[in-house]
Amino acid sequence: MPAPHSSRRKFLQQLGATSFMLGAGLDGFSAQQKTEEHILTFHRDFSANDRIRIGVIGCGIMGFNDLATALKIPGIELAGACDLYSGRLARIKEVYGNDVFTTRDYRELLNRKDLDAVIVATSDHWHARISIDAMNSGKHVYCEKPMVHKIAEGWDVIHTWQKTKKVMQVGSQGISGIDFLKARELFRAGEIGQLNCIEASYDRQSAIGAWEYTMPTDGSPTTVDWDRYISGMPKQPYDAKKFFWWRNYKDFGTGMPGDLFVHLLTEIHYITGSMGPQSIYSSGQLAFWKDGRDVPDVSVAIMQYPASAAHPAFELMLRVNFISGGGDRGSVRFIGSEGVMEKTDNGVSITHSLMPKAPGIGGWDALGTYPKAMQEELKKAYDQKWSASEQQIPVKPPVTYKRPEGYDEHVDHFANFLPRYERAARSLKIQSPPFARQRLVWPATKAIFKKRSYTGIQNICWC
């Protein structure tokens, strides 16, 4: 578990300077290996009064780790924590001190005057309610993806954000990584030619990967506020799986699409600049993890994207498999007319396959089925039309980029949210109208996923 307080010096060193190796392949690199160095800076002047006090609502896996990451940002302090299971609140005190305010009722946390912003990391069915209440309470919001449990909830969240003018960021942490910036740069440079197809997948091969998390020994209606958990839903008896394994149930989570497809789509939309598909075909089945869940453990989708100013028309194939004999692996492959760019967990690689100018003759071709004299005539005409160089297959070296050792994109992600909140607070103090027209999230690393059914001209962004 991450340490509760990280050295600011170490953090600044991490973001202060990184370098990476980039193989030849971009214009002007010719065939030689080159070293390209990027200097990433993170600098924010702050005094003892420049403090942002945050709270976390939902102290499970993501909430606990989001909090630890946020506290690595200079000037960030913990104001309190909320969870419906008493064991997690006890753990918060163990890690961050007995004086930390904890509660089972998130409204008690929102009512605190010393709270500036909250991390919402509950089960999906609470995201909209808590985000709306937080903004109405004057707090800025970092909400774990997905932003809402049901699409219809989106209007209320957007209207509240517009009314309160609070900063809201919806989280898919990896997209803030420098390797995504590099992937987008390579795509826009035309390094793979004309895009036509994308293959994206998450494969897992473990019970934990399939959302069967370790259960506490004392989970019960006494230690879990079950009634609050199902508030607004039909009454039902306490069910430990529906509380601790909530991702496996439609009433509480969004299954593979809302939990994992969203990561893949965020990457794809950010790199390509796409505003979303025009049609979607999806299917899923429960193949292996028959533990009472009512969501698939294997899901696939095919999406058709129309041509836009940012990219040509392309097909997207998504897959998430929780019982993959190939092991744990995630990948997004952008297939173009001249190469394939693969975005993996730790970087980007591009391999090329170019066609010669000449169309080719012979081999697996109809040529061999014609009379011998005709074959010779066709070969002679071909050689007269196409020079030797035009018949050769062009060679273009690969491109490889790996993130620096120890780099943490989650830190960059929260660095996007929290310093922006500070600027927002200062702007609002002097009643700055331009800030009120900003989008929900930090614009520098946005990945746009438009929901035409409720956003109208607004874009919901994951960054």
N, C-alpha and C positions, 0 to 999 in steps of 0.2 A: 504493500500500500504506500502511495507517495507520502513523503514527509509533509507535515502540516505547514511548515514555513520553509521556503527555499531561498537560498542566497540570491539577493538582487544582483550581486556581482556575477554570479554564475549565469543567471538568466541573461544579463546584458551581454556577457561574453558569447552566449549561445546565439543570440540574434545579431551580435555586432559584426561578425565576419564569418562567412562560409565560402568554400570554393568547391568546384566540381570539375570533373573531366568530361569533355564533350568530344566525341569522335567527329571526324570530318563528315561533311554532308551538307551543311548550310552554304549559301552562296559565298564564294570567296575563300572557302576552306580547302578547296581542291581535294587531293587524295591524302593529305598528310594529317596525322593526329595533332590536334591543337588543344590547348588548355584555355578554358574560358572561366574567368573568375567573376563572381557576383558578390558584391558586398551588401549584406542586408543590415540595415540599421534600425534600431529601436531606441528612441530617445524621447524622454518626456520629463521636463522639469517639473518638480513638485515640491511643495513645502510641507511642513507638518500639518497644515490645514487642508492640503489637497488630498483628502482621503475619500475613497469610494467604499461604502459599507454595503456588503451584499448579504443576501440570505439565500438559502437553498430549500426548495420545496420538493421533496422526494429524494431520499438519501440512499437509493439503491445503487446499482453498479454505475450508471451514468451520472447520477447526481453526486455521488461521493467523489468520482474522478473528475467531473467538471469543476467541483469546488476546489479540489487540490490544484488543478491547473490554473483556475482563476486567481488563486492566492499567490501564484508565481509572478503576477503582474505587479510592478512597483506601485505602492499606494493603495492596494486593495486589502480590505479587512473583512472579517466574518462578523456579521451582526446577529445571526441566528439560523436555526435549522428547523424544518418541519418534516415529520414522517408519521405514517399511521401505525408503524410497528415500533414498539418501545425499544427493542434491541438495537435498532439502527440509531436511535437517539442516544442510547448509552454509548455506542461506538463513537459518535460525534464528540461526546464529552471526553472519551478516552484519548482521542487524537488531538482535539483542539482546546481542551481544558474544561474543567467543571463549571466555569463561569459563563460558558456559552449558553445563550438563551435557546431552549428547545420547546417544541409544542407539537401536539397532534392536530391542532386547528390552524390551518394556514392563515386564516384571517387575523389571528393574534400576531403573527409575524408581520403581516402587511400593515397592521395598525401602529407599528413601532415608528417613532419619529426619527430614529437614527438609522433607518434603512433607506438606501438609495435605489437598489436594483435587486432583482431576484433571478435565480436560476430555477426554471420549472422543469423538473425531470421526473414527473410522476408517470403513472400509466397513461396511455394515450387518451382515455376517455375524460381525463381531468384537464387536459392542456388548455382548451378554449376557456373553460370557466375560470381557471386560476389566472390565466394571462389577462383576461378582461378585468377581473377583480383587481389585479395588481396595477394595471394601468389606470384604472379608475381611482385607485388609492394613491396615485402620484408616483408609482414606482416604474422604473424601466425594466424591461423583460428580456431575458435570454431564455428561449423555450427550446427544449429538445425537439427534434423532428419526430413525427410529423406535427405541423402547426395545429392541426385539428384532427379529431377522431372521425367526424363525418364532414363531408364537403359543405353541407348546408351551414355548418358552424362558422365557416370562413367569413361570411358577411359581417357577423357581429364582432369578430376580432378586428377586421379591417376598419369598421366604423369606429370602434373604440380607439384604435391607434390614431385615426384621423382626428377624432375629437380631442383626445388628451395630448396629442403631439409628443408622446413618449417614444423613446427608442425601443424597437423590438427587433431582435435578431433570432432567426430560426436556425437551429444548428445541425449541420452535417460537417463535423470538424475537419475532416480530411481535405475538404476543398480549399482550405486556406493555406495548404502546403505549397512550398516553392516549386515542387515538381509539377504541380498542376499549371503554374504559370509557364513553366518550360514547355509542357505539352501543348498549351494553347499557342505559344509562340511558334512552335514547330508546325502546328496545324495551319496557322495563318500564313506561315512562310511558304506553304505549298509543298512541304517536304514529302508528302505521300501522294502528290498529284490530286486528282479529283476524287473526293470521298464518294463512296457508293454504298457502303455497308458497315455496320458496327456490331460486334459481338461482345456482350458483357455478361459476366457471371460472378456469383459467389458460391463456392463449394465448401461444405463443412463435413467433418467426419468425427463428431463427438457428441455426447449427450449434452454437455454444456453449450456447445455450438448450436444445438437444436433447442436451446432455451429450457433445458431441464437443469436449473441451477440448484446449488446446494441449499437444502432447506434448514432453517434454524431448528434447534431442539425444543424450543419453547413456544412455537407458533400456535396461537389459540385465540378465541374471541376475547380473552383477557389481555393479551399482549398486542393484539391487532384491533384497530378500530374499524371493524368490518362494516358496521352500519353507516359510518361516514364514507367508506370506500364505495358502497353501492348506493349512495344518496342519489335520489332521482330515478332509480331503477326499481323494478318489482322486487319485493322482499325475497330473499333466498338464504338458505343456511350458509354458515361459514364454510369456505372451501379453500384450504391452504394453497392448492394448485392455482386457483383463479387469482389469488393474491400474489404469491411469490413467483408464479410462472405466467403472469398475466398476458405476455406476448402470444400465448397459445390460444387465446380466446377472443372471438370477435367482439364480445361485449366490452372488452377492456383494451384491446390492442388493435392493430391494423394488419397483422400477419406479415407475410413476406413483402407485399407491395409497399406498405407504409413504413416498414422497418428497414428493408434492405434494397428493394428496387429504387427507393428514393436516393440512396447513396449513388447507385450507378447512374441514375438519371441526372443527378446533380453534376456529376463529373462530365457527363456527355454534353449537357446543355452549356456548362461553363466553357468547355474547350471549343465547342463548335459555335457558340453564340446562338443556339437554337431557342425558339420560343415554345417548342413542344410539338408533338405529333398531330397528324390530322385523323389518324385512325389507330385503334388498338385492338388486338386480338390476344386474349389471355386464357390460360388453362392451368389447373393445379390438381394435385392428388395427394392423399395421405398414404404414403407407401410403406413407412417403417415405424415412425414414432407414435404408435397407437396407445397414447397415455391418457386419453380423455380429451385431447385438444380438438378444436373444431376448425382449425386452419390447416392448409396443406403443408407438407414438408418437402414437396417438390413443386416448383412453380415456373412457368415459362410465359413469355409474352413476345409478340411481334408487333412492332410499331412502324408506321409509315410516316416519314417526315417530308413535307413539301419543300421545294426549292425556296430559298430566301436570299436576301442580300448577303447573309453571313455564310451560307453554305449551299451546295447543290442538294437535290432530293436524295434521300438515302433510306435504307431499311435498317431497323434496329432489332436485334434478337437478344432478349434477356433470359437469364436462367439463374435460379437459386435452388440448390440441392443440399439438403441436410443429411443425406446418406450417400456421400460420394466416395467411392472406392479410390478415387484419385487423390484423396486427402484434402486438407484445408488449403484453398487457393482462391484468390480473386483476381480478375483480369478484365480489362476493357481493351478491345482490339479495334482500331480504326483502320478500315481497309480502303485503300485508294487505288487509283489507276497506276501508280508508280511505286507503291510501297505499303507497308503495314506498320502503324504505330501502336505499340502495346504499353498501356499504363498499368504498372504492377504496384505492389505495396510500397516499394522503396525507390521507384524511379520511372524512367521512360526509356524505351528502346525503339529504334526504327530499323527495319530491314527493307531493302529495295529489290524490286524485280521490274525491269523496264523492257518494253518491247522494242525490237529494231524498227527502223523506218520501213524496211521492206516487209511484206506480209508473210514471207516464207514459202517454201516449196519442197515437196518430198516429205519423208518421214511418215507420220500417221496422216496421210493425205490421199486424196483420190487419184493423185498422179500415177501411182503404180497400177491402177486398173485400166490405163489407156494403152494403146499400141505403142511399141518401143519407139518407133519413129516419131510419133506425136510427143512422147515424153522428152526426147532429145530436142525437138523443136521448141517445146515449152520452156525447157531449162535454158536454152540459148537466148530466147526472148527475155526471160527473167533476168539473166546476167547482164544483158544489154540495157535493161531498164533501171536496174538497181546496182549501184557500185558496191565494191567489197565492204567499204565502211558502212554503207547503209544496210547491208545484210548482217552486220555484227550486232550482237546484243550489248547495249550500253551497260557499263558497270558504274554503280554509284555506291560509295562506302556507307556502312551503317552508322547510325547515331546512337550513342548510349549516354544516358544521364542517370546518376544515382544521387540520392539525397546525402548530405553530409552525415557522417556518423554522429549519432546522438541528437540529431535534429528532431524537434517535436512540433508538428503542425498544429497540435491542439493549443499550444501556447500562443502561436500566431493567431489562431482563431479567436481566443479570448482577448488577445491584445487588440484585435479589430473592434470588438464590442465595447470593452470597458473604457479605453481612452476616448472613444467616440461619445460615450455617455457623458464623460467629463466635459467635453466641448459643448455637448448639447445643454448641459446644465448651465454653463456659463452663458451660452447664447440666449437661453430662455430668460435668464435673469435680466438681460437687457432687451428682452422682447424682440428678438431677431426673427422677422417673418420668413426669410429664406429657409431657415432650418425646418420650419413647420412643413415645408413642402418636400422634405427629403423622403426617400423610400424607407421601408421598414428596417433595412440593414446597411451595414458598411458597404459602400459602393465599390470600393477598390477591388474586391475579390468576389463579386456577386456571381451566382449561378441562377439563371432565371427559369422558373417553371410556371408557365401561365395556366391558370385555371379559368377557362372561359366561362364556366358556369356561374362564377360569382364575383370575379374580380373586376370585370369591366376593363377599364384602361389601366388599372393598377396591376403591378407585378408582385407576386410573392417571391422572395429571393432566399435561397439558402447560401450561406457563405462560410 
